[in-house]
Amino acid sequence: MQAEDLIALTTRAMPFGKHKGTLICELPGNYLNWFAREGFPPGEIGRLLQLMQELDHNGLTYLLDPIRKR
């Protein structure tokens, strides 16, 4: 995980699916958990979704608060 990844979580929107247009950091936990069960998409978006799911699952989403306030 790089600092750029955390910034991307707060600035990149979901490019497809039910939550298209929603910032990755604002995706609901059950949606992230669905990807964890069914498989993350390939590429950067999958890597970011996996990171967000890990943060959400472990109660670490507060780490994104200072970045969101920028």
C-alpha positions in Angstrom: 0.0 0.0 0.0 1.3 3.4 -1.0 0.1 6.9 0.0 -1.2 7.3 -3.5 -3.5 4.3 -3.0 -5.2 6.0 -0.1 -5.6 9.1 -2.1 -7.1 7.1 -4.9 -9.7 5.5 -2.6 -11.0 9.0 -1.8 -11.0 10.4 -5.3 -11.8 7.5 -7.7 -15.4 6.6 -8.4 -16.7 3.1 -9.0 -16.6 2.7 -12.8 -19.4 0.0 -13.1 -22.1 -1.9 -11.4 -24.8 -1.1 -8.9 -22.7 1.7 -7.2 -21.3 3.2 -10.4 -20.2 6.8 -9.7 -19.8 6.3 -5.9 -16.3 7.0 -4.5 -14.6 3.8 -3.6 -14.2 5.0 0.0 -18.0 5.4 0.3 -18.9 1.9 -1.0 -21.0 -0.1 1.5 -19.2 -2.9 3.4 -21.6 -5.5 2.1 -20.7 -4.6 -1.5 -17.0 -4.8 -0.7 -17.5 -8.1 1.1 -19.4 -9.5 -2.0 -16.3 -8.8 -4.1 -14.2 -10.5 -1.4 -16.3 -13.6 -1.7 -16.9 -13.6 -5.5 -13.5 -12.3 -6.6 -12.2 -8.8 -7.2 -12.0 -7.5 -10.8 -8.5 -7.5 -12.4 -6.3 -4.4 -12.6 -6.1 -1.3 -10.5 -9.8 -1.1 -9.7 -9.7 -4.6 -8.2 -6.6 -3.7 -6.2 -8.3 -0.6 -4.8 -11.5 -2.5 -4.0 -9.5 -5.1 -2.1 -7.6 -2.5 -0.2 -10.9 -0.7 0.7 -12.5 -4.0 1.8 -9.5 -4.7 4.1 -9.7 -1.2 5.6 -13.5 -1.6 6.1 -13.3 -5.1 7.5 -10.6 -4.2 10.0 -12.2 -1.0 11.2 -9.5 1.2 9.7 -11.6 3.5 7.5 -10.8 6.4 9.9 -7.3 6.4 8.3 -9.0 8.1 5.3 -10.6 10.9 7.2 -7.6 13.3 7.0 -7.4 12.7 3.3 -11.1 13.3 2.7 -10.9 16.7 4.5 -8.4 18.1 1.9 
